[in-house]
């Protein structure tokens, strides 16, 4: 028995030693997998949110940024934006005599979203709005004009002034161009600082324990590979063009009926970021809230096309009217988008081919402008719609338009006369409100002047829902009941900011505000290895959230 005690002790020591060595080895492996502070920041998506994240990450000390985009060029849907970017208390507003405030902007955003918005995110959005415009202006974007768009108490939607002659620069395209050139200038000066991978689709996220450590991608070569980094910023946009029924987020959350509507989105709006993060346990919110924009142009050359060109809300902000084929108004042209869409769907029937090519069975309204409205909007910008795209047709007067519609001219003339009564009152500083609760009347219409008419129809435009984030743009992991380490999101891929319905101009703002925050958070992220799980690689090692 004297021999057994040392043997037992020896065995116990051996077991403890082996366990300690295994434990140390596992911890070493886990700590090696936790990204180092000097590893790259990976940004997925090269629209406005992604470009803002890249620039802010570099500014705040990121050693390197890798920007990945599935398309041939950067820009995404941001490049197509036409109404502008919201901000309050800006020098432009002050110069134009517009009285605005953070409280008023917050109230408009919350009211538009039926108070389903995340109030904390809205607070960040509005308080950082003036800084966002300043950020763009410092990059060379001239945001020296302001529009009044639907749902806003005062004009606060900043855009690029339309020139009196020459080629106009759409606000989304102008913003993307400026930020892209700024990114490329940094890249040219220091090629090691920024890497841009185009035509490269991200297949999924890579994790080690609670850390997001990179992405799996497939580039032009077609060979999947892994890119490692200390943080991943998802700026992949929404899912308005996610049309494959078996995997469609639109179908899952908003119903198959949405697939019957046209869309203003590029085919790249597939919801990739939502899908890959969700596969890793990310929480999604507000996914059933899909915005149908009331005014997408019906192209006379292809009325049945399912991808539509957006009719900027600024057209109505500068005075355009919406009429049914009966020659009457049916809505407040400056009402919320969901309201105007519902009114069109209720009051407007499909138009026949005999009138401007028809609307291919879709409910359509007439968007009507006169020469004054065109001048206020900007004639070069209008000519892009009318001359280049051929969306508008000119009628010599209201009588000619009525004849083309097959209605009594007196009906159309009465519509314009009734509207003009409110214009006259508003011009003399009298408070006035029409039958649709409209209180802003930009200009009058004469039944003897030329009228320019385009057909518009509602189209799926924006998805308010997405990944749940906090004020630091960190994505929430619902399985672990806390934010991921190293996963951030900005722009349309994130939910919570807009609630049930988005205000015009808040999309570009969200991209800049939270794109910058995500870039800054990612750059300053230092993984301290806290909470490392003592599990071997086979159980707690690299995981892939594949699409």
Phi, psi and omega in degrees: 000335178296334179281333188290323185298309177301324180296315180296315179299318180298316179296318181297318179296319180298315180298313180298318180297315179297319180295318180295319179295318179296317180299316180294321180295320179293320180295321179298317179296317181295317180292326177293330180281334177293124187300144178278155182301334184266006177285161185293155165266130181255124179247123182255110181114124186252032172275202184294318179297316181295315180294321177298319179296318180300309183297320182287325178297316178297316181300326184259025166096009177299133181292329180200147175234133176248117181257123184243130177219142184280345184265175180283335180225159177280159175138314181057207178290339180302324182293343181266353184298138188235342185270323177133193182236131182281149172193152177239155179059044180261160175302325179295314176300317181298317180297326182270004178073027181266120179270118182221171178202161176300318181297318181292318179295316178300316181297318179297318181293316179293319180295318180298325181271013182053030178059022173275355182295156169281109187299326178296319179290322178297320178302314178297316182304308186284324181289333179264005187294315180296322178295324179296316178295320178298319177302316180289321180293324176294336177277357176106011180268127178272105180251052189271010177230156183228137177250155168261120179244167185303135177088355181262139179286330181220162175295124177212007182268103185279138177213175181281124180304136178281131180290156177292331175210167183092187186274126179284158177244104179304144190298317180296314179297318181296320179294312180299317180302314182295314182289323177298316180295325178292318177297315181294327178294318177296318180297320181293320181288324181217086185303335181284344187281320183228130173244130179246122179247106178265164182050038181233114183265132176279125183271333182176173179265154177244137180228159168228115185054241183263006180262138167270118190247005178159195181222154170258132185229161172229116182264195181303333180288339181085359182264122178294141175213166183249136176245126182259150178194175181270345179201149177239126175256117177271120178224050191268000179082190185265203184230032182291343178246024179274085194256358178283112190304321186290334181238006188291127173291328177301314181293316183300318188254329186247351177097151183296341180301328181296334181289342181279345180272152172290173179225153175263001187270154171288160183296344182284351181279068187262354183080024183305313183297318178298315184295315184288325179287322178299324178295340179263001178106009180292144178274137176248148181223151174062026188291341179276355182270096182244124182274125173259112182286135185289335190235088169252135182295138168268115182282119180302334180281339181208068185299334182269002181301137183273349172253119185250157176266128185291135171270110188307139177298336179298335176300315178286328177297331179268003171124357181299142177259155172248125179236150170277173179293349176276357178083021181237153172283154184221001185200163167284112184300338181253024176281176178301153183299318181294324178294311182297319178301313181298322179293319178297314182295333180273320191259346187245126178269165173300145180262143182286162180300335183291344178249103178052035177087352178076183183237019173053042176084356180268144177298134185220145175244164176264125172262115191245130179230150171249183185296323180295316178298320180295316179297319180293323177290325184117110186298319177299320179293319178296320181297333175298315178291318190273319186265312182286306183274340178061039179279331185259150171235138183264133176242140186298327180195180182296326180296318179294318178297317180298319179297320180294325179282342182078033179238165178290129182301331182296330179294312181294319179296323178294321178301312181293320181296318179297318178296318183297332177301320179288324178300316181298316179296315180297323181294334179261021177063025173270138176288132181214150180215132181270188184294344181254016179066024175281135182239352180245124184232092190298321184199163181267161177237133174261142179281358179257352184268161176298143178237135180252125189235133172235153175266136177231154179214151179294147180213146176300126189236322190205146177249113182289332182279167179167206182287138177283128179233165173254190184292344177264008180069018179278137182279137183272132178261110185285340178287321182263355178059038175197171182290147172300153169267111176095013176236122181232162180214147180208148180090205187293341178293339180262151178248173173106328185291316192263348181065226186280342187200135184263139172286142173303135178091348179276346179290308178299323179296314179302319180300314182289310184300305185277336171298315178296317180297317180298317179298318180293315180299316181296317182296322185271002184287126175235115179278115184269358179079012180289145178073027181291132183274130182274072180228143179293160182306328182295332181258323185235023184273211186295131176239153182234122175270087187276152175285000000 
